[in-house]
Amino acid sequence: MIYSVIIPVYNGEKTVRRLFERINATLLNKSPFEVIFIYDCGKDNSWNELVKLKADFPEVIKVIRMSRNFGQHNALICGFEHASGDFVITMDEDLQHAPEDIVKLIEKQAEDDYDVVYGKYEIRKHSGFRNLSSTLLKKIIDIGVPDIHPDYSAFRLIKKTISKSLTEMRNSYTFLDGYISWVTTHCSSCLVSHSERQGGVSAYTFKKLVGHTINIFVTFSNLPIRLLTTMSFLVLVFMSAYSIYVLIRKLLYNDLALGYPSLIITIGFGVGLIMLALGIIGEYIFRINLKTTRRPNYNIDKVL
């Protein structure tokens, strides 16, 4: 087995058969492959369609049914655990990713034996609002998780050694591209097409996209904690300096209202110390978070 194509299915009743037929036509005479459909308990008749498809192509297709909806990234982790290929390819169910472009990912990977190759879209075929919101939130993630590949997308080719490392991580929130940034930086991308959705309704509403971004920040980025720590230190310095100024003025000129110096000094040092303490606690919480994610200390690519 060379390639395992893993596809999470939520609302794919109208597209899964056409998607498989195009994958089959693309890879049939090139390399051995398998297609793994992960049914993530959607709202249409996708499961029955997958059962029929499995009956028609029993040797090539695997179908896995989740017990409930766990989300796209958790479904992919499930697929990685059941994949037999030396490479796994992830793509969406809705035919927005062209199966014919799998060849481009394979050719790009062979250029420098990349661990991961992302499909980079020339033009996104989402609605204008979805394109705008996705671009904005993506830029926010790029700032918060600087090690993430700038062209990350759901259309990826991943080495088996990397995909298996991703299955070892346990986290309160799964974000594959964040995991990948922890394991390897030997990644690349190539231009692929992006088509209009040909069936079903996207599960990613604007509300979910915002929630997705917030979860990524909380789980994978130390930027909010570092901002809090920096602000805490600056507040402590400012309030300490102002308290010293008030004390010196009181001693030299004694022109301040009765009780004002002691009040300012108490509040100044108190607020500064509280802010500093919050920053320190935040740093400890972030390190606890890193520990509980079971982030690997290293990942071996080859042994010669």
WOCORVEN-V628284 format. One record per run of one state. SS is the DSSP state (hx for helix, st for strand, lp for the rest). FROM is the first residue (numbers start at 0). LEN is the number of residues. If there is no record, write none. Layout:
SS|FROM|LEN  SS|FROM|LEN
This chain:
lp|0|2  st|2|7  lp|9|6  hx|15|12  lp|27|5  st|32|7  lp|39|6  hx|45|11  lp|56|4  st|60|5  lp|65|6  hx|71|11  lp|82|4  st|86|4  lp|90|6  st|96|1  lp|97|1  hx|98|14  lp|112|3  st|115|6  lp|121|6  hx|127|17  lp|144|11  st|155|4  hx|159|8  lp|167|8  hx|175|8  lp|183|3  st|186|6  lp|192|1  st|193|1  lp|194|11  hx|205|15  lp|220|2  hx|222|30  lp|252|7  hx|259|33  lp|292|12
